[in-house]
Structure formats: structure tokens, C-alpha cells
Amino acid sequence: MRVVARPATADDALQQLIAGNTRFVRGEPRFTVACKEQLADLAQAQRPYATILGCSDSRVPPEIIFDAGLGELFVVRVAGNVFSAEVMGSFQFAAMQLQTPLFIVLGHEGCGAVGAALDAIHRGRLQHSRIQLLLDGMIPGLLGIEPGLPPGEELERGVEANVRWSMHQLSATPEVQARFAEGRMQLIGAVYEIATGRVRFLAPS
């Protein structure tokens, strides 16, 4: 049975995520399957040390790329890691009920939702109504991406800008501002590199 102590601070939680991603990249994961004793313990309560907003892309499961066990991460996934009222409610639950000290917005290379939003901005290509509604939530954060860039560079910049846009929306809420003021919360952006498996953490803007 793998037992991992919950990190005491956001910095400790971040280091645990970095160590887990390093193991994943090396092909040396420590967590493979939950034993019955662990499942019984988790049935009583959960105590995740990090909350992650990630994309629904099937290639980007946070528990695997961070080599995290059951109960260690509280994960919210939606195409394009888009911020919404439902996402904010989930983050409030994590902050108030689970008291996770670390919050991550995790984008990824080659994000199709970001590409579609850029197509809408620069090339006027609109999607079906519900998909376009999703993209509309991303577009304000992508307006600074200048037109005419090579496609690869445009998408790369768009992915990072989209992560920062979700972070901006989260950090602008009164609840998150209060947690920051208390020194009890850390919000970090990251981009998963699908080709290498590495998670690149973004420097503060």
C-alpha cells in the first residue's frame, strides 16, 4: 500500500506534483493500483492536496501525468480548461470544504478548443451553438494573439494565453482574493507537453 502524507503547504504540494511528473516522464510511476485497505480509507473521506482545472482531452489525465494516487488530486475537467460558474463552484468546494492549498490551471499542447477559438477570431470559422458557447468563454483571453503567425506558433501562444485567462478569472473572484490575502492559497498555470510528457509551469505574468 502506498501511503503519501498530505503536503502541508502549497509549495510542498507543487514540489510533489513536479516529482510525480518527473517519475511519469522517466517511465517510473510509483502508483499502479489501489489496494482494498486504501479504498476503505478513501471511503471515509478525501484529503486532496491540489485542485486542478484541466482540459477534457483524453491524452491529459492529471492523475497519470502527475503520478498521483487516488484521493490526492481534486480534478475539474472541461474542454479548453474553460472557466465557468460550475468550475468556480467546484473550486469553492475544494477551497472551503477540502482546503487544498494549491490550485493549478493545466492547459496542453495542441489544444483543439484553443485552435477552434483562434479560428473563430482570425478566420471567422464558427462552430455549432453549444461548442461556440464554450469557445466564447475563451475568446476574450485570446484577443491579444496577433493574426498572421505561423499556425504552430499561434496555437502555442494561444494555449498559454488561455491558461492565463482562466487564472485571471479565478483570481478576480472575491473568494480567491480572500484566500490569497490569508496566504492560504497558491494559483499556478501550467502547460502539458504531449510529445514529451513534461508539465511546464508558467512564470507569473
Contacts in CASP RR format, 6 or more apart in sequence:
PFRMAT RR
TARGET T0000
AUTHOR 0000-0000-0000
METHOD contacts of the structure
MODEL  1
MRVVARPATADDALQQLIAGNTRFVRGEPRFTVACKEQLADLAQAQRPYA
TILGCSDSRVPPEIIFDAGLGELFVVRVAGNVFSAEVMGSFQFAAMQLQT
PLFIVLGHEGCGAVGAALDAIHRGRLQHSRIQLLLDGMIPGLLGIEPGLP
PGEELERGVEANVRWSMHQLSATPEVQARFAEGRMQLIGAVYEIATGRVR
FLAPS
1 35 0 8 1.000
1 37 0 8 1.000
1 38 0 8 1.000
2 30 0 8 1.000
2 31 0 8 1.000
2 38 0 8 1.000
2 69 0 8 1.000
4 16 0 8 1.000
4 69 0 8 1.000
4 72 0 8 1.000
6 47 0 8 1.000
6 49 0 8 1.000
7 13 0 8 1.000
7 15 0 8 1.000
7 16 0 8 1.000
7 49 0 8 1.000
7 101 0 8 1.000
7 102 0 8 1.000
9 101 0 8 1.000
10 101 0 8 1.000
10 102 0 8 1.000
10 185 0 8 1.000
10 186 0 8 1.000
11 186 0 8 1.000
13 49 0 8 1.000
13 50 0 8 1.000
13 100 0 8 1.000
13 101 0 8 1.000
13 102 0 8 1.000
13 186 0 8 1.000
14 50 0 8 1.000
14 102 0 8 1.000
14 186 0 8 1.000
14 188 0 8 1.000
14 201 0 8 1.000
16 49 0 8 1.000
16 50 0 8 1.000
17 50 0 8 1.000
17 66 0 8 1.000
17 68 0 8 1.000
17 102 0 8 1.000
17 104 0 8 1.000
17 199 0 8 1.000
18 199 0 8 1.000
18 201 0 8 1.000
20 29 0 8 1.000
20 30 0 8 1.000
20 66 0 8 1.000
20 67 0 8 1.000
20 68 0 8 1.000
21 65 0 8 1.000
21 66 0 8 1.000
21 67 0 8 1.000
21 197 0 8 1.000
21 198 0 8 1.000
21 199 0 8 1.000
23 29 0 8 1.000
23 30 0 8 1.000
23 67 0 8 1.000
24 64 0 8 1.000
24 65 0 8 1.000
24 66 0 8 1.000
24 67 0 8 1.000
24 197 0 8 1.000
25 196 0 8 1.000
25 197 0 8 1.000
25 198 0 8 1.000
29 64 0 8 1.000
29 67 0 8 1.000
30 67 0 8 1.000
31 67 0 8 1.000
31 68 0 8 1.000
31 69 0 8 1.000
34 42 0 8 1.000
34 69 0 8 1.000
34 70 0 8 1.000
38 70 0 8 1.000
39 70 0 8 1.000
42 70 0 8 1.000
42 71 0 8 1.000
46 71 0 8 1.000
46 74 0 8 1.000
46 98 0 8 1.000
47 71 0 8 1.000
47 98 0 8 1.000
48 71 0 8 1.000
48 72 0 8 1.000
48 73 0 8 1.000
48 74 0 8 1.000
48 94 0 8 1.000
48 98 0 8 1.000
48 100 0 8 1.000
49 72 0 8 1.000
49 73 0 8 1.000
49 100 0 8 1.000
49 101 0 8 1.000
49 102 0 8 1.000
50 72 0 8 1.000
50 73 0 8 1.000
50 74 0 8 1.000
50 100 0 8 1.000
50 101 0 8 1.000
50 102 0 8 1.000
50 103 0 8 1.000
50 104 0 8 1.000
51 73 0 8 1.000
51 74 0 8 1.000
51 75 0 8 1.000
51 76 0 8 1.000
51 90 0 8 1.000
51 91 0 8 1.000
51 94 0 8 1.000
51 95 0 8 1.000
51 98 0 8 1.000
51 100 0 8 1.000
51 102 0 8 1.000
51 103 0 8 1.000
51 104 0 8 1.000
52 62 0 8 1.000
52 73 0 8 1.000
52 74 0 8 1.000
52 75 0 8 1.000
52 76 0 8 1.000
52 103 0 8 1.000
52 104 0 8 1.000
52 105 0 8 1.000
52 106 0 8 1.000
53 76 0 8 1.000
53 77 0 8 1.000
53 78 0 8 1.000
53 81 0 8 1.000
53 83 0 8 1.000
53 87 0 8 1.000
53 91 0 8 1.000
53 103 0 8 1.000
53 104 0 8 1.000
53 105 0 8 1.000
53 106 0 8 1.000
53 166 0 8 1.000
53 170 0 8 1.000
54 60 0 8 1.000
54 62 0 8 1.000
54 75 0 8 1.000
54 76 0 8 1.000
54 77 0 8 1.000
54 78 0 8 1.000
54 80 0 8 1.000
54 81 0 8 1.000
54 105 0 8 1.000
54 106 0 8 1.000
54 107 0 8 1.000
55 77 0 8 1.000
55 78 0 8 1.000
55 79 0 8 1.000
55 80 0 8 1.000
55 81 0 8 1.000
55 106 0 8 1.000
55 107 0 8 1.000
55 108 0 8 1.000
55 111 0 8 1.000
55 113 0 8 1.000
56 77 0 8 1.000
56 78 0 8 1.000
56 79 0 8 1.000
56 80 0 8 1.000
57 79 0 8 1.000
57 108 0 8 1.000
57 111 0 8 1.000
57 112 0 8 1.000
59 108 0 8 1.000
59 194 0 8 1.000
60 106 0 8 1.000
60 107 0 8 1.000
60 108 0 8 1.000
60 192 0 8 1.000
60 194 0 8 1.000
62 68 0 8 1.000
62 73 0 8 1.000
62 75 0 8 1.000
62 106 0 8 1.000
63 69 0 8 1.000
63 70 0 8 1.000
63 72 0 8 1.000
63 73 0 8 1.000
63 75 0 8 1.000
65 192 0 8 1.000
65 197 0 8 1.000
65 199 0 8 1.000
66 73 0 8 1.000
66 199 0 8 1.000
74 90 0 8 1.000
74 94 0 8 1.000
74 98 0 8 1.000
74 100 0 8 1.000
76 87 0 8 1.000
76 90 0 8 1.000
76 91 0 8 1.000
78 84 0 8 1.000
78 87 0 8 1.000
78 134 0 8 1.000
79 113 0 8 1.000
79 134 0 8 1.000
80 107 0 8 1.000
80 111 0 8 1.000
80 112 0 8 1.000
80 113 0 8 1.000
80 114 0 8 1.000
80 134 0 8 1.000
80 138 0 8 1.000
80 162 0 8 1.000
81 105 0 8 1.000
81 106 0 8 1.000
81 107 0 8 1.000
81 162 0 8 1.000
81 163 0 8 1.000
81 166 0 8 1.000
82 113 0 8 1.000
82 134 0 8 1.000
82 137 0 8 1.000
82 138 0 8 1.000
82 166 0 8 1.000
83 137 0 8 1.000
83 165 0 8 1.000
83 166 0 8 1.000
83 169 0 8 1.000
83 170 0 8 1.000
84 137 0 8 1.000
88 170 0 8 1.000
88 173 0 8 1.000
91 103 0 8 1.000
91 170 0 8 1.000
91 176 0 8 1.000
92 175 0 8 1.000
94 100 0 8 1.000
94 103 0 8 1.000
95 103 0 8 1.000
95 175 0 8 1.000
95 176 0 8 1.000
95 179 0 8 1.000
95 185 0 8 1.000
99 184 0 8 1.000
101 184 0 8 1.000
101 185 0 8 1.000
101 186 0 8 1.000
102 185 0 8 1.000
102 186 0 8 1.000
102 188 0 8 1.000
103 170 0 8 1.000
103 185 0 8 1.000
103 186 0 8 1.000
103 187 0 8 1.000
103 188 0 8 1.000
104 187 0 8 1.000
104 188 0 8 1.000
104 189 0 8 1.000
104 190 0 8 1.000
105 163 0 8 1.000
105 166 0 8 1.000
105 167 0 8 1.000
105 170 0 8 1.000
105 187 0 8 1.000
105 188 0 8 1.000
105 189 0 8 1.000
105 190 0 8 1.000
106 163 0 8 1.000
106 189 0 8 1.000
106 190 0 8 1.000
106 191 0 8 1.000
106 192 0 8 1.000
106 199 0 8 1.000
107 159 0 8 1.000
107 162 0 8 1.000
107 163 0 8 1.000
107 189 0 8 1.000
107 190 0 8 1.000
107 191 0 8 1.000
107 192 0 8 1.000
108 159 0 8 1.000
108 191 0 8 1.000
108 192 0 8 1.000
108 193 0 8 1.000
108 194 0 8 1.000
109 156 0 8 1.000
109 159 0 8 1.000
109 191 0 8 1.000
109 192 0 8 1.000
109 193 0 8 1.000
109 194 0 8 1.000
109 195 0 8 1.000
110 155 0 8 1.000
110 159 0 8 1.000
110 194 0 8 1.000
111 155 0 8 1.000
111 159 0 8 1.000
111 162 0 8 1.000
113 134 0 8 1.000
113 135 0 8 1.000
113 138 0 8 1.000
114 138 0 8 1.000
114 142 0 8 1.000
114 155 0 8 1.000
114 158 0 8 1.000
114 159 0 8 1.000
114 162 0 8 1.000
115 155 0 8 1.000
115 158 0 8 1.000
116 125 0 8 1.000
116 127 0 8 1.000
116 131 0 8 1.000
116 135 0 8 1.000
117 135 0 8 1.000
117 138 0 8 1.000
117 139 0 8 1.000
117 142 0 8 1.000
117 162 0 8 1.000
118 142 0 8 1.000
118 145 0 8 1.000
118 154 0 8 1.000
118 155 0 8 1.000
118 158 0 8 1.000
119 125 0 8 1.000
120 126 0 8 1.000
120 127 0 8 1.000
120 132 0 8 1.000
120 135 0 8 1.000
120 139 0 8 1.000
121 139 0 8 1.000
121 142 0 8 1.000
121 143 0 8 1.000
121 145 0 8 1.000
122 145 0 8 1.000
122 147 0 8 1.000
122 148 0 8 1.000
122 154 0 8 1.000
126 132 0 8 1.000
127 135 0 8 1.000
138 162 0 8 1.000
138 165 0 8 1.000
140 165 0 8 1.000
141 161 0 8 1.000
141 162 0 8 1.000
141 164 0 8 1.000
141 165 0 8 1.000
141 168 0 8 1.000
142 158 0 8 1.000
142 161 0 8 1.000
142 162 0 8 1.000
142 165 0 8 1.000
144 161 0 8 1.000
145 154 0 8 1.000
145 157 0 8 1.000
145 158 0 8 1.000
145 161 0 8 1.000
148 154 0 8 1.000
149 157 0 8 1.000
159 191 0 8 1.000
160 191 0 8 1.000
160 202 0 8 1.000
163 189 0 8 1.000
163 190 0 8 1.000
163 191 0 8 1.000
163 202 0 8 1.000
164 189 0 8 1.000
164 202 0 8 1.000
164 205 0 8 1.000
167 187 0 8 1.000
167 189 0 8 1.000
170 176 0 8 1.000
170 187 0 8 1.000
171 177 0 8 1.000
171 180 0 8 1.000
171 187 0 8 1.000
176 185 0 8 1.000
176 187 0 8 1.000
179 185 0 8 1.000
180 187 0 8 1.000
188 201 0 8 1.000
188 202 0 8 1.000
189 201 0 8 1.000
189 202 0 8 1.000
190 199 0 8 1.000
190 200 0 8 1.000
190 201 0 8 1.000
190 202 0 8 1.000
191 199 0 8 1.000
191 200 0 8 1.000
191 202 0 8 1.000
192 198 0 8 1.000
192 199 0 8 1.000
192 200 0 8 1.000
193 199 0 8 1.000
193 200 0 8 1.000
END
